[in-house]
């Protein structure tokens, strides 16, 4: 298990602390599940030694028990074109491809130039609500975050919401989850009306400076295709691919 995967699984488990999601430890995997119709509904930390058929049968069982659309994250090699019949049989389909990336932090300098707005950790309930709204517009399968998830998690020192505000209005945000010497970046988002202006890039560079100053050893994330080049330019290197699968009811 590489650093990207390890931080991701710790992140999913940590979500239970919000009291908005329950964590289940099953025979072949773990599940983090919010109430029906909300994120997260994710199967993770799969024990691939159990075999593909055993795992998919167990996914079927818990999908019925939880009465929720379940998603699961797995390495690209877990299922391939040779499993098409098995996927159809279990009503499972690939939904998204994530590129796992990692950056070893050396001393990162503060971004040069004048910043029009303010980049800082967000604790203001109003801005947390704004961030939730921006995140929800891009959520997979239109599953929104529960309203109470971020406000509770932001109280923990290892879970941080950073934001870029201009004139008091949130234009870009990201979640940082800290585990040991590794920081994971999640939900890197920009308000639709503020996109293509470099806000997310500036937020990323500033947060990396903050993390470097705190002494974190490396930073990990999973990127979709449209953001891959931004992270690559910031110094992140590709580590591995993850496929997100969805299960039809």
C-alpha positions, 0 to 999 in steps of 0.5 A, a space after each residue: 500500500 503506497 502513501 496515496 492509498 494509505 492516506 485515502 483509506 485513513 481519510 475515509 475512516 476519519 469521516 466517522 468522527 463527523 457522526 454523519 457517517 458510519 464505518 463498517 468493518 466487513 470480511 473483505 473490505 470496509 464501508 463508510 456510509 452516510 444516510 441514504 442520498 448523501 456522500 460518502 457511500 464508499 467501499 475501500 481497503 479491499 482485501 484482494 487476496 479474497 478473490 474477485 468473486 468473493 469480494 463482489 458477492 460481499 458487495 452485493 450483500 451489503 448493498 442490499 443491507 444498506 439500501 444505498 448505491 455503493 461505490 468502491 475504489 480499487 487499483 486499475 488491475 483489480 478489474 479489466 476487460 476480462 471481467 466484463 461478464 462478471 461486472 454485468 452480472 453484479 451490475 457494477 460499472 467503472 465511474 471515474 479514473 483517479 491518478 494517485 500523485 505524490 510530492 516530497 516536500 522540501 522547503 517550499 517558498 511562499 508564492 511570489 507576487 501580490 495576492 488579491 484576496 486572503 488564503 487561510 484555514 477556514 473555521 467560520 461557519 458561513 464560509 464552511 457552508 459556502 465551501 460545502 456548496 461549492 464541493 457539492 456542485 461537483 460531487 460524484 453521482 450527485 451525492 451531496 455532503 451532509 450539512 453537518 459533516 464539514 463543520 464537525 470535522 473542521 474542529 479536529 486539528 488533523 482535518 483542515 479546510 483552507 480557503 481563498 477569499 476575495 472581498 469576503 467571498 469564497 472563490 476556491 477551497 480544499 481539504 487537507 487531511 493529516 496523517 503522520 508525516 503525510 498530508 492528503 489533499 481532497 476536494 480541491 474546488 473553485 466556484 464556477 464563476 471564478 474558474 480559469 483565473 489561477 485561484 486553485 493554483 495559488 491556493 495549492 502553492 500557498 497550502 504547500 508552503 504552509 505544510 512545508 513550514 509545519 514540517 510535513 514530509 510529503 503530500 499526496 492526492 488523487 487527481 482527475 484528468 482535468 487537474 493532472 497538469 496543474 499538479 504536475 507543474 506543482 511538482 507532484 509525480 504520478 504513483 498509481 491509478 485508482 478506478 472508482 466503480 459504482 453498483 447499480 441497484 
